[in-house]
C-alpha cells in the first residue's frame, strides 16, 4: 500500500468565528471540530485496500454502524462509532476519508476540479517560503503555524483566555514548519525548518546564532560513538517564560503576581532567578563511549560560567539529595540521589548519579567511571578529539559554517551482538522498584523478535549519522544524513 502516494491534512473550521459563542461544555455544547482528512491514490491497489479496510473493521471490539449517504453528489459510507463519525469514499482513482462533511465536500470538489473557495495550499505565501525543502521528498510535511490558533478551544465566559498567551508567545512570527525525507541510494536525508520572522522578540530568540566549532566539541574524545551539542539562548528563554507567565495573570495583578513568583524563586534558589539563569551558558552536550550503548554510561555536559556560584545553586536546589562531595584540583565531585524516602530508621536514598563540576561544565552520568574517564581524556580530546577523526570531518562539511546544534553517530563502533545481549538481559529483569516496602512485580516475557533479530544486519547496513541545526534570516533549520 505504501508504494502509492497518499496525503494527510487538516482544514480549520470555516464557521469557527460564528460559533465562538457556543459553550464547549454542558447543554447545547458545540461539537468539537475534527478537520483531519486522508486521500489515497488506490490505482492498482483496489483489492488490497479493500482487504486492509475490512481487516481493520473486523478487528474493532464494537461493530460500527454503517450507512450509505451522498456527499458532493458522490456515494459515501457513513461509519458511526461511539467516538465519532467517519466518512469513507472510493471515487475513481482515489479513496478519501474525513470526519466532517464540510471537509469531505471540499476535498471531493477539488478532486473533481470544482472547488472555487480558495486556491491550493501551494499558492500560499507560507508554502512558497518553504518551497526550497518541499516537492522532491518521499515523505513531506507542511504546517502553517498561525492556523494552529484555531486548534485552541474557544474561551467560555469568565474562563481562561488563551488569546493573550498566544500573543505573548508571538506564535505568528513562525509562518510554517516544513520538512522532507529524501532516499538517495545509500544515504537518507532528513530536512526540516521552522520559517518566519526572525526579528527579536519571537520564539526564534531561543536558539543561539551558533559558532563554527561548538565549545563542547573539544571535550568529546576521539573514541566517542555518538555525541550531540545544542546551544540555546537562555536569557531570551527566561524573558519568554516571564512574558508568557505575565500574560496568564489578570491585568490588575500582572505586576504583583510576577514579583511574587520571582520572590518565591529567589527564596528557593538563594539568588534572583535571572542570576541563576545567567550561571549557565546554554550549551548542552550528551555523548556515549560505551560500545553496547549502555544508558547508564551516557554522559551529559551543561555549560556554566561561574563554578562557585553554580555549586551554591546546586546545594540550594538539591539540598539533602547531595550525599557526598569532595574536591580534586579544580573539579568538585558530587554524589546525588535521584530518589529518597523516609523510614523508621531515617532517610533512605537510591538511584545515584554523579556530577563533576569543572570551571566550565557540569559533567553528569549514572556511572562515576564514565565521568572520570571523560575528565581524564579531556586534555587529549582538546587536541585530538572526535573533531580530528576523518569520519566526523567529512560529515561536518555537509553543513553551514555556523551551527547551534551538531550531532554525530558512528554506528561502525557499536558492538551489535553486545547491544542485543544487553537489551535481552534488561528485558528479562523483573520490573521492580527499590523503594522500601514497594511490592515486586513479575517478569514480563521477553518479546520473541528480540531473539530473532540478526545484529549483523545493522553492522552491515548502518555506517554513520550526522546532523546539524542553524539559524539564519529565514528561520531555524535542521539537516541530517544517515549513511
C-alpha positions as CSV (number, residue, x, y, z in Angstrom):
1,X,0.0,0.0,0.0
2,X,2.9,2.4,0.7
3,X,4.0,2.1,-2.9
4,X,1.2,4.6,-3.8
5,X,1.1,8.3,-2.9
6,X,-1.2,9.5,0.0
7,X,-1.7,12.6,2.0
8,X,-3.0,13.5,5.5
9,X,-4.2,17.0,6.1
10,X,-6.1,19.3,8.3
11,X,-8.7,22.0,7.5
12,X,-9.7,24.6,10.0
13,X,-13.4,25.1,10.9
14,X,-14.7,27.6,8.3
15,X,-17.5,28.6,10.6
16,X,-15.5,28.9,13.8
17,X,-15.9,32.7,14.1
18,X,-19.7,32.3,14.0
19,X,-19.7,29.6,16.7
20,X,-17.3,31.0,19.3
21,X,-20.3,31.9,21.5
22,X,-21.4,28.3,21.7
23,X,-20.5,26.7,25.0
24,X,-17.9,23.9,24.9
25,X,-19.4,22.0,27.9
26,X,-22.9,21.4,29.2
27,X,-26.3,21.6,27.4
28,X,-26.1,23.0,23.9
29,X,-22.3,22.5,23.7
30,X,-20.6,22.8,20.4
31,X,-19.4,19.6,18.7
32,X,-15.6,19.5,18.6
33,X,-14.3,20.2,15.1
34,X,-12.3,17.3,13.5
35,X,-10.7,18.6,10.4
36,X,-8.4,15.8,9.6
37,X,-8.6,14.1,6.1
38,X,-6.9,11.4,4.2
39,X,-6.6,10.9,0.5
40,X,-5.0,7.8,-1.1
41,X,-4.2,7.0,-4.7
42,X,-5.6,3.4,-4.9
43,X,-4.5,2.8,-8.6
44,X,-3.7,-0.9,-8.8
45,X,-4.3,-1.4,-5.1
46,X,-8.1,-1.5,-5.1
47,X,-8.3,-5.2,-3.9
48,X,-5.5,-4.8,-1.3
49,X,-7.0,-1.6,0.1
50,X,-10.4,-3.2,0.4
51,X,-8.9,-6.2,2.2
52,X,-7.0,-3.8,4.6
53,X,-10.1,-1.8,5.4
54,X,-12.2,-4.8,6.1
55,X,-9.5,-6.3,8.3
56,X,-9.4,-3.1,10.4
57,X,-13.1,-3.1,10.8
58,X,-13.2,-6.7,11.8
59,X,-10.6,-6.1,14.5
60,X,-12.8,-3.5,16.2
61,X,-14.2,-4.6,19.5
62,X,-17.6,-2.9,18.8
63,X,-19.2,-3.2,15.4
64,X,-19.7,0.3,13.9
65,X,-23.0,1.4,12.4
66,X,-22.5,1.9,8.6
67,X,-25.0,3.6,6.3
68,X,-25.0,5.0,2.8
69,X,-25.1,8.8,2.2
70,X,-24.3,11.2,-0.6
71,X,-21.7,13.9,-0.2
72,X,-21.0,16.4,-3.0
73,X,-23.0,14.1,-5.4
74,X,-20.7,11.2,-4.6
75,X,-21.8,8.0,-2.7
76,X,-20.1,7.7,0.7
77,X,-20.1,5.4,3.7
78,X,-21.0,7.0,7.0
79,X,-19.3,5.0,9.8
80,X,-20.7,5.8,13.2
81,X,-18.8,4.8,16.4
82,X,-19.2,5.9,20.0
83,X,-16.1,8.1,19.5
84,X,-17.5,9.9,16.4
85,X,-18.3,9.7,12.8
86,X,-16.0,8.9,9.8
87,X,-16.9,9.2,6.1
88,X,-15.2,6.9,3.6
89,X,-15.4,7.4,-0.2
90,X,-13.9,5.5,-3.1
91,X,-14.3,7.7,-6.1
92,X,-12.3,6.9,-9.3
93,X,-8.6,6.5,-8.5
94,X,-8.9,8.0,-5.0
95,X,-10.0,6.8,-1.6
96,X,-10.9,9.7,0.7
97,X,-11.6,9.7,4.5
98,X,-12.8,12.6,6.7
99,X,-14.7,13.2,9.9
100,X,-16.5,16.3,8.8
101,X,-18.9,16.5,5.8
102,X,-17.6,20.1,5.0
103,X,-14.1,18.7,4.8
104,X,-15.1,15.8,2.6
105,X,-17.1,18.1,0.3
106,X,-14.1,20.4,-0.1
107,X,-11.7,17.5,-0.9
108,X,-14.2,15.9,-3.4
109,X,-14.7,19.2,-5.1
110,X,-11.0,19.6,-5.5
111,X,-10.5,16.1,-6.9
112,X,-13.2,16.9,-9.5
113,X,-11.8,20.3,-10.3
114,X,-14.9,22.1,-9.0
115,X,-13.6,24.0,-5.9
116,X,-13.7,27.7,-6.1
117,X,-13.5,28.5,-2.3
118,X,-9.8,29.2,-2.4
119,X,-6.5,28.3,-4.1
120,X,-4.3,25.4,-3.4
121,X,-2.0,25.4,-0.3
122,X,0.9,25.6,-2.8
123,X,-0.3,29.1,-3.6
124,X,0.1,30.4,-0.1
125,X,2.9,32.7,0.9
126,X,4.0,30.3,3.7
127,X,4.3,27.3,1.3
128,X,6.3,29.4,-1.2
129,X,8.6,30.3,1.7
130,X,9.2,26.6,2.3
131,X,9.5,25.6,-1.3
132,X,13.2,25.0,-1.1
133,X,12.7,21.9,1.0
134,X,9.4,20.7,-0.5
135,X,8.5,19.0,-3.7
136,X,11.0,16.1,-4.1
137,X,10.8,14.1,-0.9
138,X,9.5,10.6,-0.5
139,X,7.8,11.9,2.7
140,X,7.0,15.6,3.3
141,X,5.1,17.6,5.8
142,X,3.9,21.2,6.0
143,X,2.2,23.1,8.8
144,X,1.0,26.7,8.5
145,X,1.7,27.7,12.1
146,X,-0.7,30.7,12.6
147,X,-3.6,28.5,11.7
148,X,-2.8,26.4,14.8
149,X,-4.6,29.1,16.8
150,X,-7.8,27.5,15.6
151,X,-6.9,24.3,17.4
152,X,-7.2,26.1,20.8
153,X,-10.5,25.7,22.5
154,X,-12.8,28.8,22.4
155,X,-12.8,30.6,25.8
156,X,-16.0,30.3,27.8
157,X,-17.4,33.3,29.6
158,X,-15.1,34.1,32.5
159,X,-12.9,31.2,31.7
160,X,-9.2,31.1,30.8
161,X,-8.3,33.4,27.9
162,X,-5.8,31.7,25.5
163,X,-5.6,34.8,23.3
164,X,-3.2,36.8,25.5
165,X,-1.0,33.8,25.9
166,X,-0.7,33.2,22.2
167,X,0.0,36.9,21.7
168,X,2.8,36.8,24.3
169,X,4.2,33.7,22.6
170,X,4.3,35.6,19.3
171,X,3.4,32.4,17.5
172,X,2.6,34.3,14.3
173,X,6.3,35.0,13.9
174,X,6.6,31.4,12.8
175,X,5.0,31.2,9.4
176,X,5.3,27.5,8.8
177,X,7.1,24.3,9.8
178,X,8.1,22.0,6.9
179,X,10.3,19.1,6.1
180,X,11.0,16.1,4.0
181,X,12.8,12.7,3.8
182,X,14.9,12.0,0.8
183,X,16.1,8.5,-0.1
184,X,19.3,8.9,-2.1
185,X,20.7,5.4,-2.6
186,X,22.9,4.5,0.3
187,X,22.1,7.8,2.0
188,X,18.9,9.1,3.6
189,X,18.5,12.8,4.2
190,X,16.0,14.3,6.7
191,X,15.4,18.1,6.4
192,X,13.2,20.3,8.5
193,X,12.7,24.0,9.1
194,X,10.7,26.5,11.1
195,X,10.5,29.6,8.9
196,X,9.2,33.1,9.6
197,X,10.0,36.5,11.0
198,X,13.3,36.2,13.0
199,X,13.2,39.7,14.3
200,X,14.0,40.0,18.1
201,X,11.1,39.1,20.5
202,X,9.9,35.9,18.9
203,X,10.3,32.2,19.5
204,X,13.4,32.2,17.2
205,X,15.3,34.0,20.0
206,X,15.5,30.6,21.8
207,X,18.3,29.5,19.5
208,X,21.8,30.8,19.6
209,X,23.3,32.3,16.4
210,X,25.8,29.5,16.5
211,X,29.6,29.0,16.1
212,X,31.8,27.1,13.6
213,X,33.1,24.9,16.5
214,X,30.8,24.4,19.5
215,X,32.8,24.7,22.7
216,X,31.7,21.2,23.9
217,X,33.3,19.6,20.9
218,X,36.7,20.0,22.5
219,X,35.6,17.8,25.3
220,X,34.4,14.8,23.2
221,X,37.1,12.1,22.9
222,X,38.0,10.6,19.6
223,X,36.6,7.2,20.6
224,X,33.1,8.6,21.3
225,X,30.5,6.6,19.5
226,X,27.9,9.4,19.5
227,X,27.5,12.9,20.7
228,X,25.1,15.9,20.3
229,X,25.7,19.5,21.1
230,X,22.9,22.1,21.4
231,X,23.2,25.8,22.1
232,X,20.2,27.7,23.5
233,X,19.9,31.4,24.4
234,X,18.8,31.1,28.0
235,X,18.4,34.9,28.5
236,X,15.8,35.0,25.8
237,X,14.2,31.8,27.1
238,X,13.9,33.4,30.6
239,X,12.4,36.6,29.1
240,X,9.9,34.4,27.1
241,X,8.8,32.4,30.1
242,X,8.3,35.6,32.1
243,X,6.3,37.2,29.3
244,X,4.0,34.2,29.0
245,X,3.6,34.0,32.7
246,X,2.6,37.6,32.9
247,X,0.0,37.2,30.1
248,X,-1.8,34.5,32.1
249,X,-2.5,36.8,35.0
250,X,-5.4,39.3,35.1
251,X,-4.2,42.8,34.1
252,X,-4.7,44.2,37.5
253,X,-2.4,41.5,39.1
254,X,0.2,41.0,36.4
255,X,3.0,43.1,38.1
256,X,2.4,41.8,41.7
257,X,1.9,38.2,40.7
258,X,5.2,38.1,38.7
259,X,7.0,39.8,41.5
260,X,5.7,37.2,43.9
261,X,6.9,34.4,41.7
262,X,10.3,36.0,41.5
263,X,10.5,36.3,45.3
264,X,9.4,32.6,45.7
265,X,12.1,31.5,43.2
266,X,14.7,33.6,45.0
267,X,13.8,32.1,48.3
268,X,14.3,28.6,46.9
269,X,17.4,29.3,44.8
270,X,19.1,31.7,47.2
271,X,19.5,34.3,44.4
272,X,17.4,36.0,41.8
273,X,16.1,33.7,39.0
274,X,17.7,35.9,36.4
275,X,21.1,35.5,38.2
276,X,20.6,31.7,38.4
277,X,19.9,31.5,34.6
278,X,22.9,33.6,33.9
279,X,25.2,31.0,35.5
280,X,24.6,28.7,32.5
281,X,25.9,29.2,29.0
282,X,23.0,27.5,27.3
283,X,25.2,24.7,25.9
284,X,24.0,21.1,26.4
285,X,26.1,18.1,25.3
286,X,25.5,14.4,25.5
287,X,27.9,11.7,24.5
288,X,28.3,7.9,24.6
289,X,31.6,5.9,24.6
290,X,30.2,2.5,25.6
291,X,30.0,0.1,22.6
292,X,26.8,-1.6,23.8
293,X,25.2,1.9,24.2
294,X,24.6,1.4,27.9
295,X,22.3,4.2,29.0
296,X,23.8,4.2,32.5
297,X,27.2,5.2,30.9
298,X,25.8,8.0,28.9
299,X,27.5,11.3,29.9
300,X,25.8,14.8,29.8
301,X,27.5,18.2,30.0
302,X,26.0,21.5,30.9
303,X,28.0,24.7,30.2
304,X,28.5,27.0,33.2
305,X,30.1,30.4,33.7
306,X,30.8,30.6,37.5
307,X,31.6,27.4,39.3
308,X,31.4,28.6,42.9
309,X,28.0,30.2,42.4
310,X,26.8,27.2,40.4
311,X,27.7,24.9,43.3
312,X,25.8,27.2,45.7
313,X,22.8,26.9,43.3
314,X,23.1,23.1,43.3
315,X,23.1,23.0,47.0
316,X,20.0,25.2,47.2
317,X,18.1,23.1,44.7
318,X,19.2,19.6,45.6
319,X,19.7,20.0,49.3
320,X,19.9,16.7,51.1
321,X,19.9,14.8,47.8
322,X,23.7,15.6,47.7
323,X,25.0,12.6,49.7
324,X,28.7,13.1,49.2
325,X,31.1,15.9,48.0
326,X,34.8,16.3,47.6
327,X,37.3,18.3,45.5
328,X,40.1,17.1,43.3
329,X,42.1,20.0,42.0
330,X,39.7,22.4,40.2
331,X,37.0,19.8,40.0
332,X,34.3,19.1,42.6
333,X,32.6,15.7,42.7
334,X,29.0,15.4,43.9
335,X,27.1,12.2,44.5
336,X,23.4,12.9,44.1
337,X,20.4,10.7,44.9
338,X,17.6,10.8,42.4
339,X,15.1,9.3,44.8
340,X,14.5,9.0,48.5
341,X,12.1,8.3,51.3
342,X,11.5,8.2,55.0
343,X,11.5,5.1,57.2
344,X,11.7,4.4,60.9
345,X,15.5,4.2,60.6
346,X,15.6,7.7,59.0
347,X,16.2,8.8,55.4
348,X,16.7,6.3,52.6
349,X,18.2,7.0,49.2
350,X,18.8,5.1,45.9
351,X,19.5,5.5,42.2
352,X,22.5,7.8,42.4
353,X,24.0,9.9,39.7
354,X,27.4,11.6,39.7
355,X,28.2,15.3,39.0
356,X,31.7,16.7,38.4
357,X,31.7,20.5,38.5
358,X,34.6,21.9,36.5
359,X,35.3,25.6,35.8
360,X,33.2,25.4,32.6
361,X,31.0,22.4,32.7
362,X,28.8,20.2,34.9
363,X,29.7,16.6,33.8
364,X,26.8,14.2,34.8
365,X,26.4,10.5,34.5
366,X,24.9,7.5,36.4
367,X,28.4,6.0,36.2
368,X,31.2,7.7,38.1
369,X,33.7,5.7,35.9
370,X,32.3,7.4,32.8
371,X,32.6,10.8,34.4
372,X,36.2,10.2,35.4
373,X,37.1,8.7,32.1
374,X,35.9,11.7,30.2
375,X,37.8,14.1,32.5
376,X,40.9,12.0,32.2
377,X,40.7,12.3,28.3
378,X,39.8,16.0,28.3
379,X,43.3,17.3,27.6
380,X,43.8,14.8,24.8
381,X,40.3,15.4,23.4
382,X,41.1,19.2,23.1
383,X,44.0,18.4,20.8
384,X,42.8,15.2,19.0
385,X,39.2,14.6,19.9
386,X,36.4,13.5,17.7
387,X,36.7,16.6,15.6
388,X,40.0,15.3,14.3
389,X,38.6,12.0,13.0
390,X,38.1,11.6,9.2
391,X,34.5,10.5,9.5
392,X,33.5,13.5,11.5
393,X,35.4,15.9,9.3
394,X,33.7,14.6,6.2
395,X,30.3,14.9,7.8
396,X,30.9,18.4,9.1
397,X,31.5,19.7,5.5
398,X,27.8,19.0,4.7
399,X,26.6,21.8,7.0
400,X,26.9,25.6,7.1
401,X,29.9,27.3,8.8
402,X,27.9,28.4,11.9
403,X,25.7,25.9,13.7
404,X,23.8,26.0,17.0
405,X,23.4,22.2,17.1
406,X,25.7,19.4,15.9
407,X,25.5,15.6,16.2
408,X,27.4,12.6,15.0
409,X,26.8,8.8,15.5
410,X,29.4,6.3,14.3
411,X,27.4,3.1,14.0
412,X,30.5,1.2,12.9
413,X,31.9,1.3,16.5
414,X,28.8,-0.3,18.0
415,X,29.1,-3.8,19.3
416,X,25.8,-5.0,17.9
417,X,25.8,-8.5,19.4
418,X,26.7,-7.0,22.9
419,X,23.9,-4.5,22.4
420,X,21.4,-7.3,21.6
421,X,22.5,-9.3,24.6
422,X,22.2,-6.2,26.9
423,X,18.7,-5.4,25.7
424,X,17.6,-9.0,26.2
425,X,19.2,-9.1,29.7
426,X,17.4,-5.9,30.6
427,X,14.1,-7.2,29.3
428,X,14.5,-10.3,31.5
429,X,14.9,-8.2,34.6
430,X,11.9,-8.2,37.0
431,X,10.1,-4.9,36.9
432,X,10.9,-3.8,40.5
433,X,11.4,-0.6,42.4
434,X,14.0,0.0,45.1
435,X,11.6,1.9,47.2
436,X,11.4,0.4,50.7
437,X,8.2,-1.7,51.1
438,X,7.2,-1.5,47.5
439,X,5.7,-4.7,46.1
440,X,7.7,-6.6,43.4
441,X,6.1,-7.4,40.0
442,X,6.6,-10.4,37.8
443,X,9.0,-10.5,34.9
444,X,7.4,-9.7,31.6
445,X,8.3,-12.3,28.9
446,X,11.0,-11.1,26.5
447,X,9.5,-10.5,23.0
448,X,10.5,-13.2,20.6
449,X,11.6,-10.7,18.0
450,X,14.5,-9.6,20.2
451,X,15.9,-13.1,20.0
452,X,15.2,-13.4,16.2
453,X,17.0,-10.1,15.2
454,X,20.3,-10.7,13.5
455,X,22.7,-8.0,14.8
456,X,24.9,-8.4,11.7
457,X,22.2,-6.7,9.6
458,X,22.8,-3.4,11.5
459,X,26.6,-3.7,11.3
460,X,26.4,-4.3,7.5
461,X,23.9,-1.5,6.6
462,X,24.3,1.3,9.2
463,X,27.6,3.3,8.9
464,X,27.0,6.8,10.4
465,X,24.6,9.6,11.0
466,X,25.4,13.3,11.2
467,X,23.1,16.2,11.9
468,X,23.2,20.0,12.5
469,X,20.8,22.9,13.1
470,X,21.4,26.6,12.4
471,X,19.5,29.9,12.3
472,X,19.5,32.5,9.6
473,X,17.3,35.3,8.4
474,X,14.6,32.9,7.2
475,X,14.3,30.8,10.4
476,X,15.7,27.7,12.1
477,X,16.9,24.8,10.0
478,X,17.7,21.1,10.7
479,X,19.5,18.7,8.5
480,X,20.5,15.1,9.0
481,X,22.3,12.5,6.8
482,X,22.1,8.7,7.6
483,X,24.7,6.8,5.7
